[in-house]
Amino acid sequence: MKKILVYDDDVDILEVCSVILTLKGWDVLCKENCLQIFQDIQIYGPDVIVMDNWLPGMDGVEAIQLIKNTPIFTNIPIIFFSANSYAEELAKKAGADYMLSKPFEIAVFEKLIVTATQRNS
């Protein structure tokens, strides 16, 4: 079973993502912040990370840069998702592998997760 780690400060978004992904058969861990991101990744071992931009303590861009600059984590596909009007530029700056604008269509979200999980298979 593929593991998806989702970071977003909006508990409603986390709940929606959890329901969508769980119904599709993925194991999902949701976090409201990424202050312990390395610990989260080491313990959970995600196949894909979904990262919001606006997070307390450390924003998504900074968190993605930390992940991508850590050799043991650099190959984990990361989907940057945000309602920010500059989301595409922020995703590129961060080094994210994929970008999804909020609000998003469920079918598009699911397809992107499938694509990301298959990347390293």
N, C-alpha and C positions, 0 to 999 in steps of 0.2 A: 504494500500500500504506500503510495506516494504521500510525503509529508509537506504540508504548506504552512509556512509561518507568516502571519499577517500582523503588521503594525499599523495602528490607526488610533488617534486619540478619541474618535467618535465611537462610543459603544454601540450605537445603532448600526453603523457601518460594519463593525466587527461582527455583530450578530447576523447581519445579512450575509456577509462573506462566509461565516461559519456554516450557516444553514445551506447556502448554495453549494459550497465545496463538500460538505459532509454528505449531502444527498447524492453527489456525484461519485462518492466512494473514496474520497481522499481523507486523510487524517489531518486535522486542522488545529493549530495552536494560535490563539489571538492574544496580542499584547497591546496595552494602551500607551506604552512608551518603549524606547529602546535603550534605556539606561544600562541594562545588563545584556546588551546584544551579543557579546562574545559568549557569555555563559548560556544564553538562550540557544544559540546556534550549536554550541558544543553538546549540550544536553539533549536537545530535540533532534538535531541532525536533519534539517529541512532539505527537501529536494528543490524547493522554490521559496523565495521570500517575496512577499508583497509589501511594499513600503509606501506609506503616506508621506507627504512633505511636512505637514505641520504636526510636530510631536513635541511634548514637553521635555525640556532638558537638552535634547539633541534633535535637530531636524533631520528629515529623511535624506537630504543631500549629503550631509556630513556622515550619517550612518552608512549609507551606501559606499561612500568613498573609503571609510574605514574597512568595510567588508572586502571591497575590491582590491585594497592595498595589503590585505592579509593573505599570504600565499595559500594557506590551507582552506580558505573560504572563497577565493577569487572565482572559482568555477561554478559557484551556486548561482543559478539564474535569478535575477532580481527584476520584479515588475514595479516600476514607480507609478503610483496612482495619486492623482491630485486634482482638485478643482481650481488650482491656480491658473490664471490665464497664460502664464509662462511655463506651464508644466513640461512642454517638450524641451525647452531650453534647459530647464532644471534637471530633467532626466539625463540629458547629454552631459551636462556639467558633472553630475553625480557619477556617471559611468554605468547607469542602469542598462540592463539588456533589453527591456521592453518598457513601454509607457502606455498608460490607460488614463484617459480623462474621466473625471467625475462630473456629473453623474454618468454612470455607465450602463450599458445594456447587459443583462445577465448572460445572454448567449455569447456576446463578445468577450466578457470576462472569462467564462468557461473555456472558450476556444483558446484564449491567451494562456490560461493555466495549462491546458493540454499541450500547447506548443512548447511552453517553458519546461514542463516535466519531461518531454521527449528529447529535449536538446542534448542532455548528457547520457541518454540511454544507449 
